[in-house]
Amino acid sequence: MNSVPTPSAVPLPPASGAWREGDPPGRRQWHAREKPLALEAGGELPRVRLAFETWGRLAPDRSNAVLVLHALTGDSHAAGPARPGHPTPGWWDALIGAGQALDTDRWFVVAPNVLGGCQGSTGPSSLRPDGRRWGRDFPFLTQRDQVAVEADLADELGIERWALVAGGSMGGMRALEWAVTYPERTDALLLLATAAAASAEQIAWANIQLHAIRADPHWRGGDYHDAGPGRGPHAGLGLARRLAHVTYRSEPELAVRFGRTPQGAEDPWNGGRYQVESYLDHHAAKLVRRFDAGSYVTLAEAMNSHDIGRDRGDTRTALRRVTARTLVAGVDSDRLYPPSQQAELAAAIPTADRLRLIESPYGHDGFLIETEQVAALVRELVG
């Protein structure tokens, strides 16, 4: 298996797209937990660090804090342009800022990079206390482990109660864990395109992606981070991204946008590509330069572990613990996290009312793309 093809004029990607010490910090701040973190699956992480970004100013009574939680390949850069240290613009840039739905003249917005991630938080690409990279020895994480560290961050910032916790997809899983684990610390809750538990189909799609990464000979069991440029598991990560991206969009959108059109002058009958193939190649090439295959594996497995009812009786019993004002929304064209999963949440959370639907041709990615509709939901929930 070869690395993702790159034109000769384009430098080879590093073995990992993770942020490393010495890279531009951008807008990142860091929270360091010096005591070990006991993990739900057993064992512990001896040291933990979370990268995070903030916008706005915390009120004297600390009542205006909003926690924004990113999806699988997101990071702490929820708002702002691409800049040194941040290879892509903010993933919710249209929602966060002066005059936006999350108005930074009113709200203090906090976005952490999830534990296990690769953009400044402790993950497989990070150094262990002995100076070696974690690699294959990085432990199994669950959403509850990740939320426990985010609670530590809130403590450090002096935030006893979030005015709002919001997230979509994987971020929605963590937002739900916040509301169930710490109901006294969550005043309002916005759940987008997420579920009470990972379904068999979602686990199956993730399983194929994990196999793609682990089948890459440059994976080396997870110990590839110090290999040279072009020597990381780029082909496996790129294949995982291609597959995932198809599940993130809808068939009608792909049909209208690309159809069967060849890419430029390329001939698909003679080694060329269709436009949709070029589109997937583009997204694969982008991801290998800004993300880490080990973090992709760690976070995908954490998503597969998601089950809000685990060790809490059952799903309905767990969801009855939510006391936050709650709004649940799905994307009408989402085939990865279908609206039936959000309907289950809306029906079982005592403080939620009806399911809201975001109308979009874009599938699961609608919660990131349809920012005007998401902004309306934010305003409805927190005014």
Secondary structure as a PSIPRED ss2 file (coil, helix, strand):
# PSIPRED VFORMAT (PSIPRED V4.0)

   1 M C   1.000  0.000  0.000
   2 N C   1.000  0.000  0.000
   3 S C   1.000  0.000  0.000
   4 V C   1.000  0.000  0.000
   5 P C   1.000  0.000  0.000
   6 T C   1.000  0.000  0.000
   7 P C   1.000  0.000  0.000
   8 S C   1.000  0.000  0.000
   9 A C   1.000  0.000  0.000
  10 V C   1.000  0.000  0.000
  11 P C   1.000  0.000  0.000
  12 L C   1.000  0.000  0.000
  13 P C   1.000  0.000  0.000
  14 P C   1.000  0.000  0.000
  15 A C   1.000  0.000  0.000
  16 S C   1.000  0.000  0.000
  17 G C   1.000  0.000  0.000
  18 A C   1.000  0.000  0.000
  19 W C   1.000  0.000  0.000
  20 R C   1.000  0.000  0.000
  21 E C   1.000  0.000  0.000
  22 G C   1.000  0.000  0.000
  23 D C   1.000  0.000  0.000
  24 P C   1.000  0.000  0.000
  25 P C   1.000  0.000  0.000
  26 G C   1.000  0.000  0.000
  27 R C   1.000  0.000  0.000
  28 R C   1.000  0.000  0.000
  29 Q E   0.000  0.000  1.000
  30 W E   0.000  0.000  1.000
  31 H E   0.000  0.000  1.000
  32 A E   0.000  0.000  1.000
  33 R E   0.000  0.000  1.000
  34 E C   1.000  0.000  0.000
  35 K C   1.000  0.000  0.000
  36 P C   1.000  0.000  0.000
  37 L E   0.000  0.000  1.000
  38 A E   0.000  0.000  1.000
  39 L C   1.000  0.000  0.000
  40 E C   1.000  0.000  0.000
  41 A C   1.000  0.000  0.000
  42 G C   1.000  0.000  0.000
  43 G C   1.000  0.000  0.000
  44 E E   0.000  0.000  1.000
  45 L E   0.000  0.000  1.000
  46 P C   1.000  0.000  0.000
  47 R C   1.000  0.000  0.000
  48 V E   0.000  0.000  1.000
  49 R E   0.000  0.000  1.000
  50 L E   0.000  0.000  1.000
  51 A E   0.000  0.000  1.000
  52 F E   0.000  0.000  1.000
  53 E E   0.000  0.000  1.000
  54 T E   0.000  0.000  1.000
  55 W E   0.000  0.000  1.000
  56 G C   1.000  0.000  0.000
  57 R C   1.000  0.000  0.000
  58 L C   1.000  0.000  0.000
  59 A C   1.000  0.000  0.000
  60 P C   1.000  0.000  0.000
  61 D C   1.000  0.000  0.000
  62 R C   1.000  0.000  0.000
  63 S C   1.000  0.000  0.000
  64 N C   1.000  0.000  0.000
  65 A E   0.000  0.000  1.000
  66 V E   0.000  0.000  1.000
  67 L E   0.000  0.000  1.000
  68 V E   0.000  0.000  1.000
  69 L E   0.000  0.000  1.000
  70 H C   1.000  0.000  0.000
  71 A C   1.000  0.000  0.000
  72 L C   1.000  0.000  0.000
  73 T C   1.000  0.000  0.000
  74 G C   1.000  0.000  0.000
  75 D C   1.000  0.000  0.000
  76 S C   1.000  0.000  0.000
  77 H C   1.000  0.000  0.000
  78 A C   1.000  0.000  0.000
  79 A C   1.000  0.000  0.000
  80 G C   1.000  0.000  0.000
  81 P C   1.000  0.000  0.000
  82 A C   1.000  0.000  0.000
  83 R E   0.000  0.000  1.000
  84 P C   1.000  0.000  0.000
  85 G C   1.000  0.000  0.000
  86 H E   0.000  0.000  1.000
  87 P C   1.000  0.000  0.000
  88 T C   1.000  0.000  0.000
  89 P C   1.000  0.000  0.000
  90 G C   1.000  0.000  0.000
  91 W C   1.000  0.000  0.000
  92 W C   1.000  0.000  0.000
  93 D C   1.000  0.000  0.000
  94 A C   1.000  0.000  0.000
  95 L C   1.000  0.000  0.000
  96 I E   0.000  0.000  1.000
  97 G C   1.000  0.000  0.000
  98 A C   1.000  0.000  0.000
  99 G C   1.000  0.000  0.000
 100 Q C   1.000  0.000  0.000
 101 A C   1.000  0.000  0.000
 102 L E   0.000  0.000  1.000
 103 D C   1.000  0.000  0.000
 104 T C   1.000  0.000  0.000
 105 D C   1.000  0.000  0.000
 106 R C   1.000  0.000  0.000
 107 W C   1.000  0.000  0.000
 108 F E   0.000  0.000  1.000
 109 V E   0.000  0.000  1.000
 110 V E   0.000  0.000  1.000
 111 A E   0.000  0.000  1.000
 112 P E   0.000  0.000  1.000
 113 N C   1.000  0.000  0.000
 114 V C   1.000  0.000  0.000
 115 L C   1.000  0.000  0.000
 116 G C   1.000  0.000  0.000
 117 G C   1.000  0.000  0.000
 118 C C   1.000  0.000  0.000
 119 Q C   1.000  0.000  0.000
 120 G C   1.000  0.000  0.000
 121 S C   1.000  0.000  0.000
 122 T C   1.000  0.000  0.000
 123 G C   1.000  0.000  0.000
 124 P C   1.000  0.000  0.000
 125 S C   1.000  0.000  0.000
 126 S C   1.000  0.000  0.000
 127 L E   0.000  0.000  1.000
 128 R C   1.000  0.000  0.000
 129 P C   1.000  0.000  0.000
 130 D C   1.000  0.000  0.000
 131 G C   1.000  0.000  0.000
 132 R C   1.000  0.000  0.000
 133 R E   0.000  0.000  1.000
 134 W C   1.000  0.000  0.000
 135 G H   0.000  1.000  0.000
 136 R H   0.000  1.000  0.000
 137 D H   0.000  1.000  0.000
 138 F C   1.000  0.000  0.000
 139 P C   1.000  0.000  0.000
 140 F C   1.000  0.000  0.000
 141 L C   1.000  0.000  0.000
 142 T C   1.000  0.000  0.000
 143 Q H   0.000  1.000  0.000
 144 R H   0.000  1.000  0.000
 145 D H   0.000  1.000  0.000
 146 Q H   0.000  1.000  0.000
 147 V H   0.000  1.000  0.000
 148 A H   0.000  1.000  0.000
 149 V H   0.000  1.000  0.000
 150 E H   0.000  1.000  0.000
 151 A H   0.000  1.000  0.000
 152 D H   0.000  1.000  0.000
 153 L H   0.000  1.000  0.000
 154 A H   0.000  1.000  0.000
 155 D H   0.000  1.000  0.000
 156 E H   0.000  1.000  0.000
 157 L H   0.000  1.000  0.000
 158 G C   1.000  0.000  0.000
 159 I C   1.000  0.000  0.000
 160 E C   1.000  0.000  0.000
 161 R C   1.000  0.000  0.000
 162 W E   0.000  0.000  1.000
 163 A C   1.000  0.000  0.000
 164 L E   0.000  0.000  1.000
 165 V E   0.000  0.000  1.000
 166 A E   0.000  0.000  1.000
 167 G E   0.000  0.000  1.000
 168 G E   0.000  0.000  1.000
 169 S C   1.000  0.000  0.000
 170 M H   0.000  1.000  0.000
 171 G H   0.000  1.000  0.000
 172 G H   0.000  1.000  0.000
 173 M H   0.000  1.000  0.000
 174 R H   0.000  1.000  0.000
 175 A H   0.000  1.000  0.000
 176 L H   0.000  1.000  0.000
 177 E H   0.000  1.000  0.000
 178 W H   0.000  1.000  0.000
 179 A H   0.000  1.000  0.000
 180 V H   0.000  1.000  0.000
 181 T H   0.000  1.000  0.000
 182 Y C   1.000  0.000  0.000
 183 P H   0.000  1.000  0.000
 184 E H   0.000  1.000  0.000
 185 R H   0.000  1.000  0.000
 186 T E   0.000  0.000  1.000
 187 D C   1.000  0.000  0.000
 188 A E   0.000  0.000  1.000
 189 L E   0.000  0.000  1.000
 190 L E   0.000  0.000  1.000
 191 L E   0.000  0.000  1.000
 192 L E   0.000  0.000  1.000
 193 A C   1.000  0.000  0.000
 194 T C   1.000  0.000  0.000
 195 A C   1.000  0.000  0.000
 196 A C   1.000  0.000  0.000
 197 A E   0.000  0.000  1.000
 198 A C   1.000  0.000  0.000
 199 S C   1.000  0.000  0.000
 200 A H   0.000  1.000  0.000
 201 E H   0.000  1.000  0.000
 202 Q H   0.000  1.000  0.000
 203 I H   0.000  1.000  0.000
 204 A H   0.000  1.000  0.000
 205 W H   0.000  1.000  0.000
 206 A H   0.000  1.000  0.000
 207 N H   0.000  1.000  0.000
 208 I H   0.000  1.000  0.000
 209 Q H   0.000  1.000  0.000
 210 L H   0.000  1.000  0.000
 211 H H   0.000  1.000  0.000
 212 A H   0.000  1.000  0.000
 213 I H   0.000  1.000  0.000
 214 R H   0.000  1.000  0.000
 215 A H   0.000  1.000  0.000
 216 D C   1.000  0.000  0.000
 217 P H   0.000  1.000  0.000
 218 H H   0.000  1.000  0.000
 219 W H   0.000  1.000  0.000
 220 R H   0.000  1.000  0.000
 221 G H   0.000  1.000  0.000
 222 G H   0.000  1.000  0.000
 223 D C   1.000  0.000  0.000
 224 Y C   1.000  0.000  0.000
 225 H C   1.000  0.000  0.000
 226 D C   1.000  0.000  0.000
 227 A C   1.000  0.000  0.000
 228 G C   1.000  0.000  0.000
 229 P C   1.000  0.000  0.000
 230 G C   1.000  0.000  0.000
 231 R C   1.000  0.000  0.000
 232 G C   1.000  0.000  0.000
 233 P C   1.000  0.000  0.000
 234 H H   0.000  1.000  0.000
 235 A H   0.000  1.000  0.000
 236 G H   0.000  1.000  0.000
 237 L H   0.000  1.000  0.000
 238 G H   0.000  1.000  0.000
 239 L H   0.000  1.000  0.000
 240 A H   0.000  1.000  0.000
 241 R H   0.000  1.000  0.000
 242 R H   0.000  1.000  0.000
 243 L H   0.000  1.000  0.000
 244 A H   0.000  1.000  0.000
 245 H H   0.000  1.000  0.000
 246 V H   0.000  1.000  0.000
 247 T H   0.000  1.000  0.000
 248 Y H   0.000  1.000  0.000
 249 R C   1.000  0.000  0.000
 250 S C   1.000  0.000  0.000
 251 E H   0.000  1.000  0.000
 252 P H   0.000  1.000  0.000
 253 E H   0.000  1.000  0.000
 254 L H   0.000  1.000  0.000
 255 A H   0.000  1.000  0.000
 256 V H   0.000  1.000  0.000
 257 R H   0.000  1.000  0.000
 258 F C   1.000  0.000  0.000
 259 G C   1.000  0.000  0.000
 260 R C   1.000  0.000  0.000
 261 T C   1.000  0.000  0.000
 262 P E   0.000  0.000  1.000
 263 Q C   1.000  0.000  0.000
 264 G C   1.000  0.000  0.000
 265 A C   1.000  0.000  0.000
 266 E C   1.000  0.000  0.000
 267 D C   1.000  0.000  0.000
 268 P H   0.000  1.000  0.000
 269 W H   0.000  1.000  0.000
 270 N H   0.000  1.000  0.000
 271 G C   1.000  0.000  0.000
 272 G C   1.000  0.000  0.000
 273 R C   1.000  0.000  0.000
 274 Y E   0.000  0.000  1.000
 275 Q H   0.000  1.000  0.000
 276 V H   0.000  1.000  0.000
 277 E H   0.000  1.000  0.000
 278 S H   0.000  1.000  0.000
 279 Y H   0.000  1.000  0.000
 280 L H   0.000  1.000  0.000
 281 D H   0.000  1.000  0.000
 282 H H   0.000  1.000  0.000
 283 H H   0.000  1.000  0.000
 284 A H   0.000  1.000  0.000
 285 A H   0.000  1.000  0.000
 286 K H   0.000  1.000  0.000
 287 L H   0.000  1.000  0.000
 288 V H   0.000  1.000  0.000
 289 R H   0.000  1.000  0.000
 290 R H   0.000  1.000  0.000
 291 F C   1.000  0.000  0.000
 292 D C   1.000  0.000  0.000
 293 A H   0.000  1.000  0.000
 294 G H   0.000  1.000  0.000
 295 S H   0.000  1.000  0.000
 296 Y H   0.000  1.000  0.000
 297 V H   0.000  1.000  0.000
 298 T H   0.000  1.000  0.000
 299 L H   0.000  1.000  0.000
 300 A H   0.000  1.000  0.000
 301 E H   0.000  1.000  0.000
 302 A H   0.000  1.000  0.000
 303 M H   0.000  1.000  0.000
 304 N H   0.000  1.000  0.000
 305 S H   0.000  1.000  0.000
 306 H C   1.000  0.000  0.000
 307 D E   0.000  0.000  1.000
 308 I C   1.000  0.000  0.000
 309 G C   1.000  0.000  0.000
 310 R C   1.000  0.000  0.000
 311 D C   1.000  0.000  0.000
 312 R C   1.000  0.000  0.000
 313 G C   1.000  0.000  0.000
 314 D C   1.000  0.000  0.000
 315 T H   0.000  1.000  0.000
 316 R H   0.000  1.000  0.000
 317 T H   0.000  1.000  0.000
 318 A H   0.000  1.000  0.000
 319 L H   0.000  1.000  0.000
 320 R C   1.000  0.000  0.000
 321 R C   1.000  0.000  0.000
 322 V C   1.000  0.000  0.000
 323 T C   1.000  0.000  0.000
 324 A C   1.000  0.000  0.000
 325 R E   0.000  0.000  1.000
 326 T E   0.000  0.000  1.000
 327 L E   0.000  0.000  1.000
 328 V E   0.000  0.000  1.000
 329 A E   0.000  0.000  1.000
 330 G E   0.000  0.000  1.000
 331 V E   0.000  0.000  1.000
 332 D C   1.000  0.000  0.000
 333 S C   1.000  0.000  0.000
 334 D C   1.000  0.000  0.000
 335 R C   1.000  0.000  0.000
 336 L C   1.000  0.000  0.000
 337 Y C   1.000  0.000  0.000
 338 P C   1.000  0.000  0.000
 339 P H   0.000  1.000  0.000
 340 S H   0.000  1.000  0.000
 341 Q H   0.000  1.000  0.000
 342 Q H   0.000  1.000  0.000
 343 A H   0.000  1.000  0.000
 344 E H   0.000  1.000  0.000
 345 L H   0.000  1.000  0.000
 346 A H   0.000  1.000  0.000
 347 A H   0.000  1.000  0.000
 348 A H   0.000  1.000  0.000
 349 I C   1.000  0.000  0.000
 350 P C   1.000  0.000  0.000
 351 T C   1.000  0.000  0.000
 352 A E   0.000  0.000  1.000
 353 D C   1.000  0.000  0.000
 354 R C   1.000  0.000  0.000
 355 L C   1.000  0.000  0.000
 356 R E   0.000  0.000  1.000
 357 L E   0.000  0.000  1.000
 358 I E   0.000  0.000  1.000
 359 E C   1.000  0.000  0.000
 360 S C   1.000  0.000  0.000
 361 P C   1.000  0.000  0.000
 362 Y C   1.000  0.000  0.000
 363 G H   0.000  1.000  0.000
 364 H H   0.000  1.000  0.000
 365 D H   0.000  1.000  0.000
 366 G H   0.000  1.000  0.000
 367 F H   0.000  1.000  0.000
 368 L H   0.000  1.000  0.000
 369 I H   0.000  1.000  0.000
 370 E C   1.000  0.000  0.000
 371 T H   0.000  1.000  0.000
 372 E H   0.000  1.000  0.000
 373 Q H   0.000  1.000  0.000
 374 V H   0.000  1.000  0.000
 375 A H   0.000  1.000  0.000
 376 A H   0.000  1.000  0.000
 377 L H   0.000  1.000  0.000
 378 V H   0.000  1.000  0.000
 379 R H   0.000  1.000  0.000
 380 E H   0.000  1.000  0.000
 381 L H   0.000  1.000  0.000
 382 V H   0.000  1.000  0.000
 383 G C   1.000  0.000  0.000
